Amino acid sequence: MLVTGATGFIGSNVVRALLKEGFQVRALVRANSNRLGLHGLPVEEAVGDLRDRESLRRALKGCQALFHVGAMYVFWCANRREIYESNVAGTRNALQAALEEGVEKVVHTSSIAAIGLDSNGTPASENTRLDPRVLTDDYHISKFLAEQEVAEFVKKGLPVVIVNPSAPMGPWDVKPTPTGRIVVDFMKGRLPAYIDTGLNVVDVEDVAMGHLLAFHKGRAGERYILGGRNVTLLELLRLLAQITGRRAPSIKVPLWLLMVMAYADQSLRGDLLRKPPLITVGVAKRADQRRWFSSNKAIAELGFPQSPIESALEKSVRWFREYGYA
């Protein structure tokens, strides 16, 4: 099994799930990748890059399946083109290499970013149509375009199953990701206020198992939402307060003020200093959305587990403490 993005948050957990099931795992890693997520694991490393198709072909030699987890999960980048090179062109390269090497099956890690939202506020499903004109940042656009690449390769006969994780929480978030950053910032006391928004939180180990279930049971060309529980941001912060002993914020930031802060921060920190903004304009623009989703299809067809998000948050807090993030 080849896993791209194996050093990342979801990828390193997918590697662990595969090893636990007895598979031999080859991990695609960049030469300068942080290997902490793979430390001590019995995996074969293949140095390569999603932008280098030949390195992908070499890595796929003799592999039964490809778990294409690799992507740039960032909401801002000094060079916007890098997001599309990794997430769109990188997906095309990985799928072309898989087609040429004749792999048995591909599991493509997409995102709920590629799924629309129901206007009536009910949790969205895999069939909820997304109007790409409403997408607010390069990451969301790139994940939408990557799924279009998948559709083209399915037409060519490549058996690809799509999984769409929501907001995973748990161990081995080395970077950390934007979702993990919520936990770290809360633990450090950097979240004195909250936004009236909603998200779907899921245990990252459930997400990893969902990848294996998609390999075993998923239908080619289908997508499966790998989500957990729909919560407001305030509900999430109150759960973190119970786990950490810190106080949850009581001040709600109005959307107009959030937009002002985002434009100012992105202009100063992003455009001028070329550093990631604390909050991007794209994030602020969708802050009024309840990004709630249903995993009923994955539960029914794959047997996707639904662990309590409290345990996922506890594991996340424990891991960040153990590794000195907070």
Residue pairs with C-beta under 8 A, 6 or more apart in sequence:
1 18
1 23
1 24
1 25
1 26
1 63
1 64
1 65
1 66
1 67
2 26
2 27
2 28
2 46
2 59
2 60
2 63
2 65
2 66
2 67
3 11
3 14
3 15
3 18
3 25
3 26
3 27
3 28
3 67
3 69
4 11
4 28
4 50
4 56
4 66
4 67
4 68
4 69
4 70
4 94
5 11
5 28
5 68
5 69
5 70
5 71
5 109
6 12
6 14
6 15
6 25
6 27
6 28
6 29
6 37
6 38
6 43
6 69
6 70
7 27
7 29
7 33
7 34
7 35
7 36
7 37
7 38
7 174
8 37
8 69
8 70
8 73
8 174
8 175
8 177
9 37
9 73
9 168
9 172
9 173
9 174
9 175
9 176
9 177
9 180
9 204
10 69
10 109
10 165
10 168
10 204
10 207
10 208
10 211
11 27
11 37
11 67
11 69
11 70
12 37
12 38
12 172
12 174
13 170
13 171
13 172
13 204
13 205
13 207
13 208
14 67
14 69
14 208
14 211
14 212
15 25
15 27
15 37
15 38
15 41
15 43
16 41
16 172
16 208
17 205
17 208
17 209
17 211
17 212
18 25
18 67
18 212
19 25
19 41
19 42
19 43
21 212
24 44
25 41
25 43
25 44
26 43
26 44
26 45
26 46
26 59
26 63
27 38
27 43
27 44
27 45
27 46
28 46
28 48
28 50
28 55
28 56
28 59
28 70
29 35
29 38
29 45
29 46
29 47
29 48
30 47
30 48
30 49
31 47
34 174
36 172
36 174
36 323
37 172
37 174
38 45
46 55
46 58
46 59
47 55
48 55
48 56
48 58
48 59
49 55
50 56
50 70
50 85
50 86
50 89
50 90
50 91
50 93
50 94
51 85
51 86
51 89
51 90
51 93
52 93
53 93
53 96
53 97
56 93
56 94
56 97
57 97
57 100
57 101
59 97
60 66
60 97
60 98
60 101
60 103
61 101
63 101
63 103
64 103
64 104
64 105
65 103
65 104
65 105
65 106
65 107
65 215
66 94
66 98
66 103
66 105
66 106
66 107
67 106
67 107
67 109
67 211
67 215
68 91
68 94
68 95
68 98
68 106
68 107
68 108
68 109
69 109
69 211
70 86
70 90
70 94
71 86
71 87
71 90
71 91
71 109
71 142
71 143
71 146
72 82
72 83
72 86
72 87
72 139
72 142
73 139
73 175
73 177
73 178
74 83
74 139
74 178
74 276
75 137
75 139
75 178
75 280
75 282
75 283
76 137
76 266
76 270
76 276
76 277
76 280
76 282
77 83
77 138
78 270
78 274
80 138
83 138
83 139
83 142
84 138
84 142
84 145
86 142
87 139
87 142
87 143
87 145
87 146
88 142
88 145
88 146
88 149
91 108
91 146
91 149
91 150
92 149
94 106
95 106
95 108
95 149
95 150
95 153
95 158
95 160
96 153
98 106
98 158
99 153
99 156
99 157
99 158
104 159
105 159
105 160
105 161
105 215
105 220
106 158
106 159
106 160
106 161
107 160
107 161
107 163
107 211
107 214
107 215
107 218
108 146
108 147
108 150
108 160
108 161
108 162
108 163
109 163
109 165
109 211
110 143
110 146
110 147
110 150
110 162
110 163
110 164
110 223
111 140
111 143
111 164
111 165
112 124
112 164
112 165
112 166
112 200
112 225
112 227
112 291
112 293
113 135
113 139
113 140
113 143
113 144
114 130
114 140
114 143
114 144
114 146
114 147
114 164
115 124
115 126
115 128
115 130
115 164
115 223
115 225
115 293
116 124
116 128
116 129
116 130
116 131
117 124
117 128
117 289
117 290
117 291
118 124
118 128
121 290
121 292
122 292
123 200
123 230
123 292
123 293
123 294
124 292
124 293
124 294
125 225
125 293
125 294
125 296
125 297
126 164
126 222
126 223
126 224
126 225
126 297
130 144
132 141
132 144
135 141
135 144
136 281
136 282
136 283
136 285
136 286
137 280
137 281
137 282
137 283
138 282
139 282
140 282
147 162
147 223
150 160
150 162
151 221
153 160
154 160
154 220
154 221
159 220
160 220
160 221
161 214
161 215
161 218
161 219
161 220
161 221
161 222
161 223
161 224
162 222
162 223
162 224
163 207
163 210
163 211
163 214
163 218
163 223
163 224
163 226
163 298
164 223
164 224
164 225
164 226
165 202
165 207
165 210
165 226
165 227
166 199
166 200
166 201
166 202
166 225
166 226
166 227
166 228
166 291
166 293
167 179
167 199
167 200
167 201
167 202
168 177
168 179
168 201
168 202
168 203
168 204
168 207
168 312
169 179
169 180
169 183
169 201
169 202
169 203
169 204
169 309
169 312
169 313
169 315
169 316
170 203
170 204
170 205
170 312
170 315
170 316
170 319
171 204
171 205
171 315
171 316
171 318
171 319
172 204
172 319
173 179
173 180
173 204
173 316
173 319
173 320
176 183
176 184
176 320
176 325
179 201
180 316
180 320
182 191
182 236
183 240
183 313
183 316
183 317
183 320
183 326
184 320
184 325
184 326
185 191
186 237
186 240
186 244
186 246
187 240
187 244
187 246
187 317
187 320
187 321
187 325
187 326
188 326
189 246
191 237
191 249
192 249
192 251
193 249
193 251
193 252
193 253
194 233
194 234
194 237
194 248
194 249
194 251
194 252
194 253
195 233
195 252
195 253
195 255
195 258
195 287
196 232
196 233
196 234
196 252
196 255
196 287
196 288
197 232
197 233
197 287
197 288
197 289
197 290
197 291
198 230
198 231
198 232
198 233
198 289
198 290
198 291
198 292
199 230
199 231
199 233
199 236
199 291
199 292
200 227
200 228
200 229
200 230
200 231
200 291
200 292
200 293
201 228
201 229
201 231
201 236
201 309
201 312
201 313
202 226
202 227
202 228
202 229
202 295
202 309
202 312
203 228
203 305
203 307
203 308
203 309
203 311
203 312
203 315
204 312
205 307
205 312
205 315
206 226
206 228
206 304
206 305
206 306
206 307
206 312
207 226
209 304
209 305
210 224
210 226
210 298
210 302
210 304
210 305
211 226
213 298
213 302
213 303
213 304
214 224
214 302
217 301
217 302
217 303
218 224
218 301
218 302
219 301
224 295
224 297
224 298
224 301
224 302
224 304
225 293
225 294
225 295
225 297
225 298
226 295
226 298
226 304
227 293
227 294
227 295
227 298
228 295
228 306
228 307
228 309
228 312
229 308
229 309
230 290
230 292
230 293
231 239
231 309
232 290
234 248
234 249
234 252
236 313
237 248
237 249
238 248
239 309
239 310
239 313
240 246
240 248
240 313
240 317
241 247
241 248
243 310
243 313
243 314
243 317
244 317
253 261
255 284
255 287
255 288
258 279
258 284
258 287
259 281
259 284
259 285
261 279
261 284
262 277
262 279
262 280
262 281
262 283
262 284
263 281
263 284
265 277
265 278
265 279
266 277
266 279
266 280
266 281
269 275
269 276
269 277
269 278
270 276
270 277
270 280
295 304
295 306
298 304
299 306
320 326
